[in-house]
Amino acid sequence: MSTSEVIGIYNKRAKRYNMSTLLLYNLLGMRINRHRNLAVNALGLKKGGTVVEIGCGTGANFPYLQKVIGPNGKIVGVDLTPSMLAEAKHRVEAKGWRNVELVESGAAAYVFPENVDAIISTFALTMAPEYDDVIHRGSSSLRPGGKWVVMDFKMPTNWLKRFIPLLIHLVKPYGGTLEMTARHPWESFEKYLSNVSVRQFWFGMAYIAEGER
């Protein structure tokens, strides 16, 4: 799927994105709020920390990040789609957060700041064919001990693999494709980071991967 197609999909869905994805996760039986919290906690952030989120969308992870970094920390939310960033901006303004910077950029083109404490991407990074290069550059930008965390869908290795066509059908309206299941960020983590671990959930069809510089 091309960049322009992805932008078109999410520009159309931005206004209803939060509600529609919540319904999707509920339909799939995923406890998405719990897993967002697990992904954020895996970052090992402390008060005053700086975190970059690749594919921040409407800012659904921001409340969880704010809890761990506090008002003296900083969130840099990066997203390709103007309408999604507009929704993220509304969230930030409604909450009165003054420590969020929003950047309109694709993951492949984004220039990471130096010495960030953590980088996170949830259900977004594997949409970028250049995900390996993004992870490489992001890894180089982390301070020593800083962490990268990715949460996304994956191909299960058990009997549930037969249901992947159904899953792809459900996520296709959000830009999901079968090709994306062949993209394995945790393998890039193993190339560029240390202390890599992968936790699977939702019967092996989703995961949280983490790595440390």
Residue pairs with C-beta under 8 A, 6 or more apart in sequence:
1 127
1 175
1 177
3 80
3 106
5 175
6 80
6 81
6 127
6 175
7 80
7 81
7 82
9 173
9 174
9 175
10 17
10 57
10 80
10 81
10 83
10 84
10 174
10 175
11 81
11 82
11 83
11 84
13 20
13 173
13 174
14 58
14 81
14 83
14 84
14 86
14 87
15 83
15 87
17 57
17 58
17 84
17 87
18 58
18 60
18 87
21 32
21 60
21 174
22 32
24 170
24 171
24 174
25 32
27 170
28 167
28 170
28 202
29 202
30 201
30 202
30 206
35 151
35 201
35 206
35 208
36 60
36 61
36 64
36 122
36 151
37 64
38 199
38 208
39 61
39 120
39 122
39 149
39 151
39 208
40 61
40 64
40 65
40 67
40 68
40 120
40 149
41 68
42 147
42 149
42 208
42 210
43 51
43 68
43 117
43 118
43 120
43 147
43 149
43 210
44 118
44 147
45 51
45 65
45 68
45 69
45 73
45 117
45 118
46 68
46 69
46 117
47 68
47 69
47 70
47 72
47 73
48 69
48 70
48 72
48 73
49 68
49 69
49 73
49 74
49 117
49 118
50 69
50 73
50 74
50 75
50 76
50 113
50 116
50 117
50 118
51 65
51 69
51 73
51 74
51 75
51 76
51 116
51 117
51 118
51 119
51 120
52 76
52 78
52 112
52 113
52 116
52 118
52 119
52 120
52 138
52 141
53 61
53 65
53 75
53 76
53 77
53 78
53 119
53 120
53 121
54 78
54 107
54 110
54 119
54 120
54 121
54 124
54 125
54 134
54 138
55 78
55 79
55 80
55 107
55 121
55 122
55 123
55 124
55 125
55 127
56 62
56 77
56 78
56 79
56 84
56 85
56 88
56 102
57 79
57 84
57 87
57 88
57 124
58 84
58 87
58 88
58 91
59 77
59 87
59 88
59 91
59 92
59 100
60 122
61 120
61 122
62 75
62 77
62 88
62 91
62 92
62 95
62 97
62 100
63 95
65 73
65 75
65 120
66 73
66 75
66 95
66 97
66 99
69 75
69 99
71 97
71 98
71 99
72 99
73 99
74 99
74 100
74 101
75 97
75 99
75 100
75 101
76 100
76 101
76 103
76 113
76 116
77 85
77 88
77 100
77 101
77 102
77 103
78 103
78 105
78 107
78 110
79 85
79 88
79 102
79 103
79 104
79 105
80 104
80 105
80 106
80 107
82 104
85 102
85 104
88 100
88 102
89 102
92 100
92 102
103 110
106 128
107 121
107 124
107 125
107 128
107 130
107 131
107 134
108 128
108 130
108 133
108 134
110 134
112 119
112 137
112 138
112 140
112 141
113 141
114 141
115 141
115 142
115 143
115 146
116 141
116 142
116 143
116 146
117 142
117 143
117 146
117 147
118 142
118 146
118 147
118 148
118 149
119 138
119 141
119 142
119 146
119 147
119 148
119 149
120 148
120 149
120 150
120 151
121 149
121 150
121 151
121 152
122 150
122 151
122 152
123 151
123 152
123 153
124 152
125 131
125 134
125 135
125 150
125 152
125 185
126 152
126 153
126 180
126 183
126 185
127 175
127 180
128 134
129 183
131 183
131 185
131 188
132 188
132 191
135 148
135 185
135 188
135 189
135 192
136 188
136 191
136 192
138 148
139 148
139 192
139 193
139 211
139 213
140 192
142 148
142 213
143 213
144 213
145 212
145 213
146 212
146 213
147 210
147 211
147 212
147 213
148 189
148 193
148 210
148 211
148 212
148 213
149 208
149 209
149 210
150 185
150 186
150 189
150 208
150 209
150 210
151 206
151 207
151 208
151 209
152 185
152 206
152 207
153 167
153 171
153 176
153 180
153 181
153 205
153 206
154 181
154 184
154 200
154 204
154 205
154 206
154 207
155 161
155 164
155 181
155 182
155 205
156 164
156 203
156 204
156 205
157 204
158 203
158 204
160 203
160 204
160 205
164 178
164 181
164 205
165 178
167 176
167 205
168 176
168 177
168 178
170 176
185 209
186 196
186 198
186 207
186 209
186 211
189 196
189 209
189 210
189 211
190 196
190 211
192 211
193 211
193 212
193 213
194 211
194 212
194 213
195 210
195 211
195 212
196 209
196 210
196 211
196 212
197 209
197 210
197 211
198 207
198 208
198 209
198 210
199 207
199 208
199 209
200 206
200 207
201 207
201 208
